[in-house]
Amino acid sequence: MSLLTPDLLRELVAEARLAPSVHNIQPTRWQMLADGRLALVDDTTVRAPVADPTGHDVRVSHGAALEGMSLALNRRGLSIADVAIDDQKSTSPHAVVCRLTIGSGATSDPLVDNAPRRMSWRSTFAASSQDEASLAELTASRDDLVCIRDRKQVADIAAWADEAELSFIRAADFRRELLTWMRLSPNDPLYLQSGLNREALAMNAIEAVGARLVLGPLFPLLDRLGLAAPLLSDHAKTQSAAAMILFCRPRGEDPLLSGRHFYRAWLEIDRAGLKACPMSSLADHPAFNDRLRAMARLSDEVRLVNVFRVGRPSASTSPRHFRLPVDQLIV
Ligand SMILES: Cc1cc2nc3c(=O)[nH]c(=O)nc-3n(C[C@H](O)[C@H](O)[C@H](O)COP(=O)(O)O)c2cc1C
């Protein structure tokens, strides 16, 4: 007999959707199957093909959603007893990624309470006397995190992050796609539902108008004048971080599993009293990925999947999650 009812599924999905996804595109859907299992379904119409041409980040996002479902089940004393991965290529707009068997009797997951508190913090950080203890707690919690605290190294990484980001932004199709996922006006009908809105991006109204111009028609001119780089720079924010955290997973690991760990690592950051912002371009850009690997002396067995800047927020935070309505996430 299935442990799932339609009402329970709605409650579970409302919590599982708090998981992070690339550009907040939210590609994951959920479906109750006739055999009592729960399918994690890929909405293949939801993509960022320029930023994520291989679909790697979509699969990491599905992994995070899967972990979100595991946490939601755990809060109710339930668990995922089995994950059956679907390898078949599907042409359907809703392709099953995996089928979950729900079991009973879960021991309490210590990260459950961090799910509603975790958020992307895209503003500056403030140094604190507790940073050292928090970072020690964080790195002790997992063996796939490498912490870089040296101020010179943090400054170098801040410069590399800007260079890596600008190299992607120079492509017109990258800018176009990014703008389609940016919700720079509260009048955008999807402002509260998906993509990156002003609040999530820590931008005021004037900065949002500026971003639309810089990433839009003015970019080629500004770049020629050498103004695009300083206008788009995140240097001050990155440099204000207490540390850079390299998220490293075994080479060859299914990104679905990496995504589960990505979310858990981020929840551990929250549990240590810190906030974080991923900087994917550092990991996605081969030359900067290599430089970071060399800096941290990573072994050939691990892959640098992403980089977080972490610290204590410079202003008070009340996490908000901009997500699609539950009804749209159940198919
Ligand atoms: C695979 C992946 C890559 C991401 N890369 C970035 C990034 O490079 N920069 C960034 O600001 N946020 C990045 N994010 C964070 C998402 O934009 C964020 O999770 C999403 O907007 C939802 O917001 P929330 O984290 O506040 O809940 C990434 C998330 C995922 C899952």
PDBQT file of the ligand as one rigid body, heavy atoms in Angstrom, charges set to zero:
ROOT
HETATM    1  C1  LIG A 401      23.796  24.136  -9.889  1.00  0.00    +0.000 C 
HETATM    2  C2  LIG A 401      23.560  25.514  -9.332  1.00  0.00    +0.000 A 
HETATM    3  C3  LIG A 401      24.403  26.542  -9.719  1.00  0.00    +0.000 A 
HETATM    4  C4  LIG A 401      24.206  27.840  -9.209  1.00  0.00    +0.000 A 
HETATM    5  N1  LIG A 401      25.051  28.841  -9.585  1.00  0.00    +0.000 NA
HETATM    6  C5  LIG A 401      24.871  30.101  -9.104  1.00  0.00    +0.000 A 
HETATM    7  C6  LIG A 401      25.766  31.147  -9.462  1.00  0.00    +0.000 A 
HETATM    8  O1  LIG A 401      26.723  30.966 -10.207  1.00  0.00    +0.000 OA
HETATM    9  N2  LIG A 401      25.527  32.387  -8.951  1.00  0.00    +0.000 N 
HETATM   10  C7  LIG A 401      24.485  32.631  -8.105  1.00  0.00    +0.000 A 
HETATM   11  O2  LIG A 401      24.332  33.790  -7.676  1.00  0.00    +0.000 OA
HETATM   12  N3  LIG A 401      23.624  31.646  -7.730  1.00  0.00    +0.000 NA
HETATM   13  C8  LIG A 401      23.810  30.386  -8.205  1.00  0.00    +0.000 A 
HETATM   14  N4  LIG A 401      22.969  29.372  -7.812  1.00  0.00    +0.000 N 
HETATM   15  C9  LIG A 401      21.932  29.641  -6.820  1.00  0.00    +0.000 C 
HETATM   16  C10 LIG A 401      20.554  29.749  -7.462  1.00  0.00    +0.000 C 
HETATM   17  O3  LIG A 401      20.465  30.869  -8.296  1.00  0.00    +0.000 OA
HETATM   18  C11 LIG A 401      19.523  29.797  -6.312  1.00  0.00    +0.000 C 
HETATM   19  O4  LIG A 401      19.575  28.597  -5.621  1.00  0.00    +0.000 OA
HETATM   20  C12 LIG A 401      18.122  30.037  -6.791  1.00  0.00    +0.000 C 
HETATM   21  O5  LIG A 401      18.017  31.310  -7.336  1.00  0.00    +0.000 OA
HETATM   22  C13 LIG A 401      17.092  29.900  -5.657  1.00  0.00    +0.000 C 
HETATM   23  O6  LIG A 401      17.318  30.840  -4.647  1.00  0.00    +0.000 OA
HETATM   24  P1  LIG A 401      17.679  30.434  -3.150  1.00  0.00    +0.000 P 
HETATM   25  O7  LIG A 401      19.006  29.719  -3.187  1.00  0.00    +0.000 OA
HETATM   26  O8  LIG A 401      17.792  31.752  -2.407  1.00  0.00    +0.000 OA
HETATM   27  O9  LIG A 401      16.606  29.571  -2.593  1.00  0.00    +0.000 OA
HETATM   28  C14 LIG A 401      23.139  28.080  -8.289  1.00  0.00    +0.000 A 
HETATM   29  C15 LIG A 401      22.315  27.016  -7.914  1.00  0.00    +0.000 A 
HETATM   30  C16 LIG A 401      22.511  25.751  -8.418  1.00  0.00    +0.000 A 
HETATM   31  C17 LIG A 401      21.617  24.617  -7.990  1.00  0.00    +0.000 C 
ENDROOT
TORSDOF 0
